[in-house]
Amino acid sequence: MSLYNTLSREELISRLNKETFKRRTLSFYRYINITEPSIFRDNLYLALDKLRCNGRIYVAHEGINAQMNVPEFNIDSLIDYLNEIPELTNIPIKWALEDDDISFLKLIVRVRPKIVADGLVDDVFNTTNVGTRLSPIEFHELSQKKDVLVVDMRNNYESEVGRFVNAYCPDAETFREEVEMVVNELSDKKDKKILLYCTGGVRCEKASAWLKHHGFKDVNQLHGGIISYVSEIKQHGLKPLFIGKNFVFDERLGERVTPDILSKCYQCGQPCDTHVNCAYNPCHDLIIQCEKCSQKYEGCCSNECCQKLQSHSKNYKHQQLLLNRDQSSCNV
């Protein structure tokens, strides 16, 4: 069988719409030595495909990073399978805050140089010397103290729609830019208590080790990330200190945590926190767009892309018309 998806997006959506069961979205990661990533990847793909899982999983010599969904009736089978793999036994699983069955349309399992594209040279620092892992409750309590500095280790398009109250959010578009920016801009605060957070915790593992390598004395990280924090805080009946939306890297593009709208539509400036990708595929830029502007620009990020999309649509319809005419002529 094929060890990769062969269906088009339209076929995938059609297949999903025909499903009569619910899916649950989850994520997990682990830094652990994988000696044969390619073999590990192929075995993983076969098993997850059999369980009808969809998602995006990265495998590297340094470990695994997975975001995926699974049919509810296969949850126990998935957990049993993961526990059968020595590298993944008892791996902590984080369940999505919101679910709508469309988080992932297909299964992708790829071998990568790293499970997070951090751009760091691991040989120059001790990647295992990570910060103190804080439980969600510990993070919640410490983040309210005046003598601590809460740092968002996510990209700017993530923090613009949701973040911890009073957090320092670097204006960086990539994780590689961000770790350098944090070290440089906080260089005079190396003696302060630093609290790092990210979506699921995986980026903070590398970031905390990088900060400690650069002389930061008291580095701490939110274990399990925002996903675990919001889930546990709500279970305890507490008011979350993370407000707005939690950006996620799947079809949903966000999970609502609180009603707060922190950002604005890129085109009209009205309060909005709905991320979309430009409908003109050669562009595909990620923007925040309100419903009114979505209709006005046909889901595009600009007038230019909107005009190109309309032109492309007209050309496509014209080609289809000619094709249909040719086929009719052949049938005469």
C-alpha positions in Angstrom: 0.0 0.0 0.0 1.0 3.7 -0.4 2.7 5.2 2.5 1.4 8.7 1.7 -1.9 10.3 0.8 -3.0 10.2 -2.9 -6.4 11.9 -2.7 -7.1 15.5 -3.6 -8.4 18.0 -1.1 -11.9 17.8 -2.6 -11.8 14.0 -2.3 -10.6 14.2 1.3 -13.4 16.7 2.3 -16.0 14.4 0.6 -14.7 11.4 2.5 -14.8 13.3 5.7 -18.3 14.5 5.1 -19.5 10.9 4.7 -18.2 9.9 8.1 -20.9 9.0 10.6 -18.6 9.1 13.7 -16.9 11.8 15.8 -13.2 12.5 15.8 -11.0 13.7 18.7 -8.0 16.0 18.1 -4.9 15.5 20.1 -1.2 16.2 20.2 2.0 14.8 21.8 5.7 15.1 21.6 8.8 13.6 23.1 12.5 14.3 22.8 14.0 10.8 22.6 16.6 9.1 20.4 15.2 7.4 17.4 17.9 5.5 15.6 16.1 4.7 12.4 13.7 7.6 11.7 12.7 6.3 8.2 11.7 2.8 9.4 10.0 4.3 12.5 8.1 6.7 10.2 6.9 3.9 7.8 5.7 1.7 10.7 3.9 4.6 12.3 2.2 5.6 9.1 0.9 2.0 8.5 -0.4 1.8 12.1 -2.1 5.2 12.1 -3.6 4.7 8.7 -5.1 1.4 9.8 -6.7 3.3 12.8 -8.1 5.9 10.3 -6.1 8.7 11.9 -5.5 12.0 10.2 -2.8 14.5 11.2 0.7 15.9 10.8 3.5 14.0 12.5 7.2 14.8 12.3 9.9 12.2 13.2 13.6 12.9 13.6 16.6 11.4 15.3 15.8 13.7 18.3 12.2 12.5 18.7 8.6 12.9 17.6 6.1 15.8 17.4 2.5 15.0 16.5 -0.8 16.8 16.0 -3.6 14.6 14.8 -7.2 13.4 15.2 -8.6 9.9 15.7 -12.1 8.4 15.4 -13.6 8.1 18.9 -14.0 4.4 18.6 -10.3 4.0 18.0 -9.0 6.1 20.9 -8.2 3.1 23.1 -6.6 1.3 20.2 -4.4 4.3 19.5 -3.2 4.6 23.1 -2.5 0.9 23.3 -0.5 1.1 20.1 1.6 4.0 21.4 2.3 2.2 24.6 3.6 -0.8 22.6 6.4 1.4 21.1 9.3 1.7 23.6 10.0 5.3 22.5 6.4 6.3 23.1 5.3 4.4 26.1 3.2 6.5 28.5 3.7 9.6 26.3 1.6 12.5 27.7 -1.4 13.2 25.3 -3.0 16.7 25.2 -6.6 16.8 23.9 -7.9 19.7 21.9 -9.9 22.4 23.7 -12.4 22.5 20.8 -13.3 19.9 18.2 -15.2 20.1 15.0 -14.0 16.9 13.2 -12.1 18.9 10.5 -8.8 19.6 12.3 -6.9 17.4 9.8 -8.1 16.0 6.4 -5.3 13.5 5.8 -2.4 11.7 7.4 1.1 13.1 6.9 4.1 11.5 8.6 7.4 13.0 7.6 11.1 12.5 8.5 12.6 15.9 9.4 16.1 17.0 10.6 14.3 18.2 13.8 10.8 17.9 15.2 10.7 21.8 15.5 12.4 24.0 12.9 14.4 26.0 15.5 17.5 26.7 13.3 19.7 26.2 16.3 23.0 24.2 16.2 22.4 21.6 18.9 26.1 20.9 19.3 26.9 24.3 20.8 24.6 23.9 23.8 23.2 21.3 26.1 19.7 20.6 24.8 18.9 18.4 27.8 19.5 21.2 30.3 15.9 22.5 30.1 14.1 24.8 32.4 12.0 23.8 35.4 8.7 22.2 34.2 5.7 23.9 36.0 2.3 22.4 36.3 -0.6 24.5 35.0 -1.6 25.5 38.5 2.0 26.4 39.4 2.3 28.5 36.3 -1.0 30.1 37.0 0.0 31.2 40.5 3.6 32.2 39.7 2.5 34.3 36.6 0.6 36.6 38.9 3.6 37.6 40.9 5.2 41.0 40.2 8.8 39.8 40.2 8.4 37.3 37.3 8.5 37.8 33.5 6.1 35.7 31.4 7.4 35.1 27.9 5.4 33.9 24.9 7.5 31.6 22.8 5.2 31.5 19.8 5.1 33.5 16.6 3.5 37.0 16.3 0.5 35.7 14.4 -0.2 33.3 17.2 0.1 35.8 20.1 -1.9 38.5 18.3 -5.1 36.5 18.8 -4.4 35.1 22.3 -1.9 35.4 25.0 -1.3 35.4 28.8 -2.2 38.7 30.5 0.9 40.9 30.8 3.1 38.5 28.7 6.1 39.7 26.7 5.3 38.7 23.1 8.2 39.1 20.7 7.3 40.4 17.3 8.9 37.5 15.4 7.5 35.4 12.5 9.6 32.3 13.1 10.8 30.4 16.2 14.4 30.8 15.1 14.0 34.6 15.1 12.2 34.5 18.4 14.7 32.7 20.5 17.4 35.1 19.4 15.1 38.1 20.1 14.3 36.9 23.6 18.0 36.4 24.5 18.9 39.8 23.1 16.0 41.9 24.4 16.0 40.3 27.8 19.7 40.3 28.3 19.5 42.7 31.2 17.0 40.4 33.0 19.0 37.2 33.4 18.5 37.2 37.2 14.7 37.4 37.0 12.4 34.4 37.2 11.4 33.7 33.6 8.2 31.8 32.7 8.0 30.5 29.2 4.9 29.1 27.4 3.9 27.9 24.0 1.1 25.9 22.5 1.9 22.3 23.6 5.3 22.7 25.3 7.6 21.4 22.6 9.1 24.8 21.7 9.8 25.7 25.3 12.0 22.6 25.7 14.6 24.0 23.3 13.9 27.7 24.2 14.5 27.1 27.9 17.8 25.2 27.2 18.9 28.1 24.9 18.2 30.7 27.6 20.1 28.8 30.2 23.0 28.4 27.8 23.0 32.2 27.5 23.2 32.7 31.3 19.5 33.1 32.4 19.5 31.9 36.0 15.9 30.9 36.7 14.1 29.6 33.6 10.8 27.8 33.9 8.3 26.5 31.4 4.6 25.6 31.2 4.5 21.8 31.0 2.0 20.8 28.4 1.6 24.3 27.1 -1.5 26.4 26.7 -3.6 23.3 25.8 -2.9 21.6 29.2 -3.1 24.9 31.1 -6.6 25.9 29.8 -8.0 22.4 30.3 -6.7 22.1 33.9 -7.6 25.6 34.9 -11.2 25.1 33.8 -11.4 21.8 35.7 -10.4 23.7 38.8 -13.1 26.3 38.2 -10.5 29.1 37.9 -10.5 32.1 35.5 -7.9 31.6 32.8 -5.1 34.1 32.6 -4.7 33.2 29.0 -7.2 35.3 27.0 -8.5 35.2 23.5 -7.8 32.3 21.1 -5.2 29.6 21.1 -3.8 29.5 17.6 -3.4 25.9 16.3 -1.6 24.6 13.2 -4.5 22.7 11.5 -7.7 23.4 9.6 -9.3 25.1 12.6 -6.6 27.7 13.0 -7.7 28.5 16.5 -9.5 27.4 19.6 -11.6 29.8 21.6 -10.5 30.2 25.3 -12.2 33.4 26.4 -14.6 35.8 24.6 -11.9 38.5 24.4 -11.1 39.7 20.8 -7.5 41.0 20.9 -6.9 41.7 17.2 -8.3 43.4 14.2 -9.3 42.6 10.7 -6.2 43.3 8.5 -8.4 45.0 5.9 -11.0 47.2 7.6 -9.6 47.4 11.2 -12.7 46.1 12.9 -12.3 43.8 16.0 -11.8 40.3 14.7 -9.6 37.2 15.5 -10.5 34.9 12.6 -7.4 33.6 10.8 -7.8 32.6 7.2 -5.4 31.8 4.3 -5.7 34.0 1.2 -8.1 32.2 -1.2 -5.7 32.8 -4.1 -3.4 29.8 -3.8 -0.2 31.2 -5.2 -0.4 33.7 -2.4 -2.0 31.8 0.5 -0.9 34.4 3.1 -2.2 34.0 6.6 -4.4 37.0 7.6 -7.1 38.0 10.0 -10.3 38.8 8.1 -13.8 39.6 9.2 -16.9 38.2 7.5 -17.7 41.4 5.7 -14.2 41.7 4.1 -14.2 38.0 3.3 -17.2 38.6 1.1 -15.8 41.8 -0.3 -12.5 40.3 -1.3 -13.8 36.8 -1.9 -11.5 35.4 0.9 -8.4 37.1 -0.5 -5.9 39.2 1.3 -5.9 42.1 -1.2 -7.6 43.6 -4.3 -4.7 42.3 -6.4 -5.2 38.7 -5.2 -9.0 39.0 -5.6 -8.6 40.2 -9.2 -6.2 37.3 -9.9 -8.6 34.8 -8.4 -11.5 36.1 -10.5 -9.3 36.0 -13.6 -8.2 32.4 -12.8 -11.8 31.4 -12.3 -12.9 32.9 -15.6 -10.1 31.1 -17.5 -10.9 27.8 -15.8 -14.6 28.1 -16.7 -13.7 29.0 -20.3 -11.4 26.0 -20.5 -14.1 23.7 -19.1 -16.6 25.1 -21.7 -14.1 24.3 -24.5 -13.5 20.9 -23.1 -17.2 20.1 -22.9 -17.6 21.3 -26.5 -14.8 19.1 -27.7 -16.2 16.1 -25.9 -19.7 16.8 -27.5 -18.1 16.9 -31.0 -16.4 13.6 -30.4 -19.7 12.0 -29.4 -21.4 13.1 -32.6 
